[in-house]
Amino acid sequence: MVIDHIGIVVRSLELGIRQWEELFGYVRNSDVVTNSRQKVRVVFLRKRHSLTVKLLEPLGPDSSISAFAAKGGGLHHICFRCSDISQEILHLKQNGVRQLVAPQPGEAFCNHDIAFLFAENNLNIELIDTTEKRVWNAESEI
């Protein structure tokens, strides 16, 4: 497994994008994608020689991240990319990690499966098994 991106919850994607651009030199590298299953809007940001950042904004009060966003948001998850999501879930569960969301198509990842798990030390993990990101500007060299 390798880290694919970190997920940051924000109250507003527009304000979050501005913060990451102005403070940290990141640039927006995707269109805004609505994830109807998770009830969030997301956008990917990138910076040369750095990790990708995914900003997440709740779609409404029934979003799984709305309470977190209301408290100011912040670091939500670390996403690990693996070669086989089912095998990796099995491995993690055998090592005491709890599955929160079973594999399901992720709109931001061209409908490849994503899953969420929770490990000790309050580590929220997203798993993916693809490098594809919807409307990702792969040509962008920051």
Summary of the structure (lengths in Angstrom):
residues: 142
radius of gyration: 14.6
end to end distance: 24.9
largest distance: 42.4
contacts: 418
relative contact order: 0.21
helix: 21%
strand: 41%
